[in-house]
Amino acid sequence: MGALDGRVAVITGAGRGIGREHAFLFAQEGASVVVNDLGGSNAGEGSDAGPAREVVEEIRAAGGNAVASTENVADWSGAKNLVDQAVREFGRLDVVVNNAGILRDAFIAGLEEFQWDAVIAVHLKGHAAVLHHAAAYWKAQSKAGNQPNAAVINTASASGTTVPNAGQANYGAAKAGIAALTLVAAEELGRYGVRVNAIAPIARTRLTLATPGMGAIFAREPEEGELDLFSPANISPLVAYLASEKCSVTGKVFAVQGGCIQQLRGWTVDKTAETNGPWTIDNVGDHLAAWD
């Protein structure tokens, strides 16, 4: 018995990197998988059905169950087609893993509008679009008396949660938005039997290898017998657990790398200033200066 026997999962960005590892592990654990990947470049340009198709072929060769999708998750109707495909092919949908992403790094002063829009569209809108259509499906199931035991795992990043990275204003903003989206969705969808969590992974992928100042770190190969701290395969067991029926965790964001999993907490109150009368510019300044 696999941990995901009988589950039907949509995994976006599953043609390469972390998403590919998710797809293999999910299928190995008994899930039927819709392997979604547009097949574009790091910057989201172009398309290629090859990556999604190759993953599906490998899963089937190993005895698993999978179909390919090249829908663009940044397109609202494309996201609907993806959800509909899962239900049409496998009769249901139990899990969404939002993983697709691109990079168009630039410092803020030189950031072009198209660079901002493209990254926000694939990451933040892409997560929201698939989540929306899956949530509508699960809501309808719940209203019909078929209460789901469903799970969504979103993909945030340290760039948007704990370690702001210069040159990634668009990417960091999108990833921070995904973390917030996760918490809101967990509050909304619990009534329909849906758990929503997010991960902030650190692993060797096309995107991390292309990140200035980080590529050399991620490219390092481990010594013989040493845990490969940057292998994308390290990320997938957490995602598979969060997708399983036995998991009850919801509304959490987890950092995960190598052999380490950390639960993150968002903005919290650090210091407080209060006044008995109206604020003035001077007394605001006095209070804030005392915090330094």
N, C-alpha and C positions, 0 to 999 in steps of 0.2 A: 504494500500500500504506500503510495507516494503522498507527500504532504499536501499536494494540490490535486489529488485524484478527482476527476469529474468537474473541475473548475474550468471556466472559459475566460481567457484573458486577452485583452488588447494591450500590446506593448508598442509604444511609438519610438522611433529612432532605434529600431531593433536590428538594423542591418549591420551595425558595426559597434565596437567598443562596449560600453556598459550595457546598453540595450540588448546587444547580441548575447552577452552572458546571461542576462535575465531570461531571454527566450529559450536558450538551451536548458537552463536549470528548471524553468517552469515546465517545459515539455518532459524533462527527465522525471520530474515529480508528479507527472500524470495530468497536467493541464493541457487543454487544447488552446493553441496560441494563434492569434492573428498578428503576424510579424509585419509591422508597419514601418516603412522607410521610403521617403521620397527619393533618396539616393543622390542628393545634391552634394555640392562641395562644402568645405568648412564654412564658407560664407553664405550657404544656402542657394547657390546658383546651379541651375541645370537640374536634371533628374536622370535616374538610372534605375531600372527595375532589378538590376543584377544583385545588389546586396541583400534585399529582402528575399528574393527568390533563392539565393544560395543558402541562406539560413534555413529556409523552409525545407530545401532539399536535404540538408544535413540532419535536420530534426526527423524527417520522414525516414531517412536511411537508418537512423538509430531506433526506429520503431515508434517515434512520437507522432503527434497529430498537429499539423500547422497549415495555415494558408497565408499567402502574401498579400500585402496591401501597399500601394504607392500613393495613397491619398495624401494631400497636403493638409496637415492639421491646422495650419494658419488660416485655412479657408473654412468658414462656418459649415458650409454644405459638405465639404470634404470630410470634416470631422463626423458629421451625421452619417455619411456613407460608410465610414469606418465602423461606427457602432452598429449600424444596420447590417454590415457584412458579418460581424461576429454572431449576431442573432440568427441571420439567415443560414450561415454555414454550420453553426453548432447548436442552434436552438435556444441560446440564452447568452447572457453576459454576467460574469461575476466579479471581474477584476479589470481595472484600468491602471496601467503603469505609464504615466506621462514622462517621457525621457527625451524626446526629440529636442535638438537645439543646434544653434549655429553661433559663430563668432564674427563680429565686425568691429574689432577693437580700434579705438581712437581716443586721443585725449580730448577733453571737453571743448577746448578752444577751437579744435580743428574738426570736431565731429560733424558729419553731414547728416541732414535730415533722413536720407534714405538708409544710412547706417543705423540710426536710432530706430526707425520704423521697422526695419527688417528683423532686428533682434527682438524687439518687443512683440512683434507679430508671431514669430516662431515659438518663442519661449512662453511669454505670458498669455497671449491670445490663444496659442496652440494648446496650452494646458486648459484654459477656460473653455475652449470650444468643445474639446473631447469630454471634459467633465460635465458640461451642460447637457450634451446629448445623452451621455450615460445616465446622468441624474434623472432626466426626463423619463428614460426607460425604466429605471428602478422605482421612481415615484408611481408610474402607471402600474407596475407589478404589485407594489404595496397596496395601492388603492383597489386592485382586483383581488386582494386577499392572498397573494403569493409573496409574502414578506421576504425580501432578499436577505442574504448574508453576504454582502458585497464589500469590496475594498478598493480604494484608490490610493495609489502611491505616487506622489508628485516628486519632481526632482528640482530641488533648490541648489544652492552652492555656497561655499564659504565666502565667495565674492559678494554675496548678497546678505550674509548672516553674521559672520564673525571676522572676516579678514578682507576689508575693502581693498580692491586691486586697482591701482592707477591705470588708466587706459581702458577701463571696462565700465564706464558709467551706464551704458545701455544694458550690458549683460548683468551687472550688479543690481541695477534697478529692477530688471525683469525677475531675477532670482529672489530678491527681497519681496517682490509682489507675489511670487509663487508661494513663499512661506506664509504670507498673510492670507492668500486665497485658500490655502490648506486649512487654516484655523477657522475661517468663516464657513467653509464647506463642511467641516466636521460638525459645527454647530447646527447647520441647516439639515444635513442629510441623515443624521442619526435616527430620526423618526421613521425613515424609510429602510432602515437596516443596513446603512452604508457607513463604513469607517473610512476616514480620510487622514492620511499621514504624509509626511514628506521626508526625503533624505537629502543631505548635503554631502555628496560623495567626493572623495579625492582619489583619482585613479589615472592610469595611463590611457589616454584616448587621443584621437585625432585633434581634438580641441585643446587639451592640456599640453600636448606636444607642440602646438602652434602658438601657445601663449608666451609672449616675450618675457625672458627672465626665468621661465619655469620649465621650458622644454628640456634642458640639460638635466634637470633634477628628475623629471619623470622618465627620461630615456635610460637612466641608470639600470643596468641589469643586476639582479641579486647574485651574491656569491653562492656556490654550491651548498645546498642544505639550508640556505637562508630564506625566510619568508619574503616573498615579493610584495613589499608594502604597497606597491602601486598597481598591482594586477587588478583589472576590472572585475575579475571573478570573485574578489573579496567582497564586493558590494552586494551581489545577488542573494546570498542567503538571508540577509536582513529583509530584503524586499519580498522574498518568497514567504518568509514567516508572516510579515505584515499582510500578505495576500491570503493567508490560509484561514480556513474556517475556525480554527481553534484560537486565533488571535482575537483579543478584545480591545487592543490599544487603538485609540483614536485621538486626533487633534494634537499630534506630536511632530516635532521636527528632529531628526537624528543626523548627526555628523557621523560618517563612516569612512574609515580608511584602514587598509591592512587588517590587523587584528584588533582594532579599536572601534567601539561604538559609543557615541556620547549623545545624551539627550540635551537639546538646546532650549534655551528660554529667550524670548524676544525682549523688546524694550521693557524695562522695569524702572521704577522710580529710584533714582540715585541720591538726589538731594532735594530738599523742599525749602522754599522761602515763603513766609507768610507776613501779612501786615494787618493791623487792626483798622487802618483807615485806607483811603485810596492810594493806589500806587502812583509814584512820581518817577520821573526819569532818574533822579538822583538816588532815591532809595532802592530802586531796582539795581542800579549800578553798584551800590554799596553791598547789597546781598550777594550779587554774582561775583564781585571782586573777592569776597570772603571765601568763596569756594575754590579759588585758585591755590 
